[in-house]
């Protein structure tokens, strides 16, 4: 099982953590919501949870809870800017369908 970051995503997270002045990595998970059933959840981590699975990619630690891991296994996070829009992009091999707005998915 693995979660990876592109170099651009890792650089963005590292810069944000430095500006924030604290944090040890990124928490990556899923939550039930949206028209397709699930959406991604990202937040910065100050303290790990006891049951976290921890991955490291391009120098950044990624924390994933055990319930989210089966839905995220093999996912690569990228960070992109397109025109006025910027944000994380998810390449998840487990996704079977996404909603029209692109905010939720199902496996």
N, C-alpha and C positions, 0 to 999 in steps of 0.2 A: 504494500500500500504506500502511496506517495502523493504528496501535494507539492507543486513546484511554482516558482515565480520566474518570470522573465527578468532580465537585467533591468529593464525600465521599471517594472513593478517594484523590484527590490530597492532600486535607487529612490523611488518616490516614497516608499515606506520609511526608509532610513532617514531621508531628509525630514519627513514629517515628525518622526520620533525625536530627532535632534531639536527641531523647533519647539516641540511640545515640552522638552526638557525632562521627560521620563518615559518609561515604557521599555518592555523587553521583547516585543514582537507584535504580531497580528493574530487576532482570533478570527477564524474562518468557520462558519457554520451555515446551517439551513434553518428556516422556520416555515411553518405551514401558513400560507397566505396566497393571495393573488388568484387569478383566474385559472392557472394551470396547477396550482396546488402547493408549490414550494418556491421560496426565494432565498437568495444568498444573504448572509448577515456577516458584516465585517466590523470589527472594533479593535482598538489597540489594547494590549495586555500590559498591566502593571504587575499582576501576580498570577501565576499559573493555577489552574484548578487541579485537584488531586488526580482526577481521571483523564486529564488531557493527553492526547497523543501529540507529540512534538516533532515537527519536521523542520529541516533547515535547507534553505535554497538561496543561493547567491548571498550568503552571509546574514540572512534574515530568518528568525525563528517564526514558525507558523503553528499555532495552537488550535487543535480540533477536538471537539467533544466526541465521545464514542458513538452517540446516536447520529451525528451528522456524517461521520466518516464513510459509511457505506455509500452515501449519496455523492460524496466528493472525491472518492478515490480516483486518482489519475488526473485530477483537474490541474490545469495550468492557469495562473493568473497573470494577466498582462496589464499594462497601464498605457492608455493611448489618448492622444489629443487629436481631435478632428474638428477643424474650424473652431467654433466657440465652445464645443463640448469636450470634456475630458473625464476620464474615469477608468475604473477597472473593467476589464473584459475577461470573461470566463470561458475557457475551453474545457468542457466537461464531457468526457466520453460516455457518461451514464445518462445524459439527457436524451429523452425520446421525443419530446415536444416542448415548444415554448409558446407563450401567449403572444398575441399580436403586438402588445406594447413592449415586449422583451424583458419585463420585470419578474416574470415567474416561469417555472418550468415543471415538468414532471418526468419521472424516471420509470 
